[in-house]
Amino acid sequence: MLELQRQAYLKTLGIACYFPTQVLPGAKASPLYDLSTPMSDSVAGAMPTELVIAQSQAGKQPLTQGTGLRPGRKANGTVSTAQPSHSAQSKTVPVLPATPIASQTNPQLQSVNEADATAQLRFSLRYLRITDELVVLDEVPYLQAGKQNPRAKQLLQAILTALAVDYSACHFESESFNWPVAAMPTASDSEMARQALRGFLHKRFEQHGFSYVLGFCGQVDALLRPAGNEDGACSYVDAQLGFHATLTKSLHAMLSVPSLKQSVWQDLQVLRGKLAQRSN
């Protein structure tokens, strides 16, 4: 609505659009304040100390919503001398001590968290028959199970070449063992995983009758070791089946951290010597 139409509409309703200025007898004229110039000392002295400090530090302040004026000024141009409200004054808020987390103080919650951590035992193992005597166990990341990794294959071939193993007849076709298995949805114990993995190897041993096992492992390392080999020796002889096993870092770990290849080569020296004796 245009301004003239608005004024005519208000005049018809009997509402005054503007109030005329009347000069009262004996009244002093209001001083003229220039908002664009710095505030004088007399005006600043009439303001609260908090507002003076805030204006001197902040410089330009945002306009007050709905009035178009800076804080501390009234609509008629005069400076507001009202004291700040009690709620606006600074108060010292006491800091309460932090409440301890329930999982840190409740033994039942701790046991639940430990059970959840144990239930997350997951791994994927690839079984490759390289020769009639040598098989390879390659632990791969669980989320990458079933995917081919050309770099891991090249690294494995380089290691076999360094061990003087003839893999020309090998097609590098693998069988997978994944844990947990579908038949054991509640299998969260590492001992159950150990027994299942042991059964997998026992069945392959009956089929192929291998003499050497080369394991590139991560968390499966602890599951493959027999009960009497907790000292962490990389080579041992299986007491039940009689094959010679060598466990070292996984191919995925060596691809991620190339400096591990040196320690892996040291772990393979025992197997290298045994393979050399068999070939002579």
Secondary structure, DSSP 8 states (H G I E B T S, - for coil): --HHHHHHHHHHTT--SS------TT--------TTS---HHHHHHS-HHHHHHHHHH-S----TTT-S-TTB-TTS-B------TTTS------------HHHH-HHHHHHHHHHHHHT--EEEEEEE-SSSEEEEEEE-GGGTT---HHHHHHHHHHHHHTT---TT----EEEEEES-TT-TT---HHHHHHHHHHHHHHHHHHH--SEEEEEESTTHHHHS-TT-TT--SEEE-TTT--EEEEEE-HHHHHH-TTHHHHHHHHTHHHHHHHHHHH-
